[in-house]
Amino acid sequence: MKYIKLFMLLAVTAFFAACSDDDASWNTNADVTVEMGKTEVKVKEGVGLFNVPIVVNGETTAPVRVHVSMRESGSNPAKKDVNYMVTDTTIIVSDGAGKVEIKTVDDDEINENRTFEVYIVSADGAKVGTNSSTSVVLRDNDSEFYEKLQGVWKMKCVTTKGAAQEWSVTVTGGDEESEDYNHYLYVSGMMGYDWTMAVLKYDYDKATKQGSLAFDELGGYKFANGVSFGLGNDPNYVCLYQSTSQGLTTEPIDGSWSADFKTVTFDPDKVLAGAIFGADGTFMRAAWFQVKSITMTR
């Protein structure tokens, strides 16, 4: 009997709350519009609670009530109440800005980013403007090994003459909004100088759950610039190549990381060379270094 009374109390409360909302006075200015505040919002799957903004444009005489809804979108759509939950779909805006509160549902599944749309269905006290929807991207943080690989490492290698080399290097990545993000990593500190910069191509196949790193884009960027090796044609610059018995090549030197992300091992038989060029782009027929058996540990 207690449960029945409680249910009746909740029902009565909800009824009066609904009546209170319906009886409220909404804006009467005909020039007021309501729109979504952004065309796109990107969040990580594990972020928890986040907001999608709503804006009311124009001078209002009273609050505006906005009714929103969600729909699946993209090739890997996010599902409501499975991949995310919505606090409320009726938003009262009284100061020109409102928000839709959404909570992500994190999981251990490795998947492509999921997407959905938040859109305005209707509004009381305002006309719906042109920007009536926001695309929401839920970025999968379970597959972001890209970020786990960043940080300080100890790089070891052996010169072609057999001398052991060791440097403290720092691995960084591209900004989340850049095209480099999740594709390229950058290594500074090789040869003991923080002004050197090598490019590592990052790849992770979510289907096979296999990842790889490679010294790539060889010959396509300056590993070091504005230096002098006493060869003339100053200032010199250095480009990375793979050194073979036939000469320099732009073929990448592949590597892979361990399951605990504490070791990266590159093909031990491939030689990485720092070729020296003159200020006019002429190859100086010399190399700053030639190393192989490259590993990174931390």
Helices and strands as residue ranges (DSSP letters): H 2-22, E 33-36, E 40-44, E 49-57, E 64-72, E 84-86, E 90-93, E 97-104, E 114-124, E 127-128, E 133-139, G 141-143, H 145-148, E 151-159, E 164-173, E 184-188, G 190-192, E 197-205, E 210-215, E 224-227, E 236-244, E 247-249, E 253-257, E 263-266, E 271-277, E 283-297
